[in-house]
Amino acid sequence: MSNSSEEGAARCLHVFDMDGTLLRSTATIELARSLGHLEGGQEIEELWFEGKITDTEFWLRLLDMCKDASAADIDEAFHNAPWMAGIVETFADIRSRGEAVIVISQSPAFFVRLLERWGAHETYGSAVELGLPLSESATLLAETKVAITESALATRNLSAQQCVAYGDSSSDLGLFASLPHTVAVNPTPELEALAATRYVGTDIREAYSLGRQLIAKSNREYVT
């Protein structure tokens, strides 16, 4: 990836989901695995998926698993997780073009926030923090992803045409329905049907390249 001239590069906002998009797993599973509670993490994900526990019960169980974790323990879980290749390089390329990169995830904010170390300008996650009370409305909803993105665009005086979203599943449906430039990453069939293009693989740089092609086509130019 190479930088283009200031006039040739479209100003753009890149919006990434985390679980299933940047992370080839979920934050819950990776925290549980690293802290020695993998079976417990798998259990709460299965119970939630089957509708047998509420969002609040899910978060309370996760927080209980993490109650004795230090900052170093959380860092270890983050760094040992199976991330897509090329995240740091992708975020750096976006920044080098004067563009913005944000991550919006339903995973706990305390885990999503660590992506700022790798170059994300802003991160948004469910309002779940270690050592703090849990709100009944802690979960970041799918519609909130749309609202956050719209606000980020407005703050930067950008239009929907100057945005690329990258996601993989149901929490991204609303965002994909609201934007013209979308890259489905290892997606569910439902999301793939909404996406402008699809990427299957393990290197986020390749998905990002597809996003750049969408912007280039929209602006009738090629940005490489």
N, C-alpha and C positions, 0 to 999 in steps of 0.2 A: 504494500500500500504506500502510495506516495502523496504528498501534499500538492495541491494545485494552487493556482494563483488566487488571490482574495476575490477577484471579480469572477473567476470561473467557477468557484465552489459555491454551491447553494447553501445559504444559512439553513440549518436544520436542527430539529430536536429528535434524538433517538431515544425511544422508550423501551426498556427491556423488562420482561418478567424475569423472575429468578428460578423458582423450582420448575424443573423440566425444560427450561430455556437456557439459562446460564449454568444451572446446576443440574447434573444428570442424576438427581435424586430429590429428596426434600430436606429442608432444614431440620425438621423434626426427626427424621430417620438418622441423619448424620450427627445431630446432637446426642441422640439416644445411643447410637453406636459408639461414639467416642467416649461417652460417660459410663459405658458398661451396662446400658439398659436397652439394648437393641430390641429384645422381644417386647418390652413394654412400649417402645415407640411404634413398633409394627402393630401392636394390639390397638392402641388408641387411633391410629390412622384407619384401621379396618372398621372399628366401631363407629367412627365418625362417618366414613364412607357409606356404611350401612344404615346410617341415621339413628344409631342406638345411643349416641351421646350428643349433647349440644356443643356448640362452639365453645361456650364458657367451660364446660366440663373438659373438653379437649385441652384448652389452654391451662387449666388448673392442674391437670395430670402432667402436662409437659413441664410446667414450672416446678412441680414437685420433684420430677426427675432431675431438674437442673438446680435444685435448692442449695446443694453443697458445692456447685461448680465455681471455680475462680475465673477471673478474666483470662488467665493463661489456658484454662481448660476450654473455654469458649473459642479462644484463638486457635487452639489445636484442632478442635472440631471443624472450624472454618477452613483451615489450611489443608487438612487431610481429606476434605470432601472431594467427590469426583466432579470437579468443575469442567466445563467445556474448555478446550484448548483456545488460547489466543485472547482471553478476556482483557488482560492488561494492554496488549498491543492494540486491540480494537478501541478501547476507551482512549488510549493515547492518540490514535489517529483521528478520532472524532474531535478531541480537544485541539489537535494541531491545525485543524481546519476552521477553528473559531466556532465550532458547533457545540451542542450540549448533549449530555448523556445522563438520563435518570433511570433508576430502577424502581419499579413498583411491584410489590409482592404481598401476598397474604401471609407470608411467614413472619415470625416475630421480628419486630423492628430492631431488637438488639443484635440479631444475626445479619439481617439485610444491611444494616448500617456499615458493617465491616467492608462492604464493596466500595465505600468511599476511599478506602486505602488504595484500591486498585484503579482509581480514577473517575469514579462516578461523581458527577457534580452534586446530585441529590439522591437520596434514597427514601423510600416510603414503605413501611410494613405495618402489620397489625400492631395495635398499641399494647404490646406484651413486653414488659421489661422485668428483668430480674430484680427482686427485692422491692417492687412497687405493687400497689393494689391493682387488681384486674377489674376493668370496667366490663359491664354486660355487653357493651357495644364495641369491644376491642377489635374484632375482626375487620380487616380492610375489605370492604365489599367490592364486587365486580364493578358496580356502577361508580364507586369511588375512584377506580382507576381512570375512568373516563373524565371525571371532574378534575382530578389532579393533572391529567394531561392537558385538558382545556385551560386550566389555570397557568400551567407552565408555558404553554404557547402564548397566552395573552401577555404574560409577564415579559416575554421576549419579543413581542410584536410579530409573532409568526402565525401563519395560517396552517390549516390542516394539511395543505399541500406540501408544507415544509416540515413534515413529521413522518418518521418511520417507526412502526411498532413491531416488536419481536415477541412472540408468545407461543404457547403450546397447547392450551387447554381451555376448559369452560370459563375460567375466571377472566379470560382475554376476549370472550365473544363480544361483549359490548364495545370494547375499545376497537376491535377489528371492524365492527359494523359502522363505527363512526369515522374511520380514517381510510383514505384511498391507498396509502402505501403501507402494506403489512406483510411481514415475513413469518410464516408458520414454521416453527422449529420443532422437528420430530413430533408433529402435531397429532391430536385426535382428529378423526374424520370430520367431526362437526366444525372444528376451527379451520381445518384445511379448506373446507368448502367456502369459507368467507375470505380467505387470504388472497392477496394479490399474487403471491408466489410462495413456494415451499422449499425448505431445506431439511434434508435428512443426513445426519452425520454427527461428528463430535468436535468440530472446530467452528467456534462462533465467528471467526474471521470470514469464513465462507458465507455464512448467513448474512453478515454485515455487508459483504460484497454485493449480494443480491439486493439488499436495501439501497445501497448506493446506486445500483443500476435503475431501480425504480425512480429515484430522485432525478437521475440523469435523464431518463426518458421523459419525465414530466417537464423538465426544463429544456428539452431538445438539445442536450449536450451530454457528453460522457465525462464523468468525473472519475479519475482512477487514482 
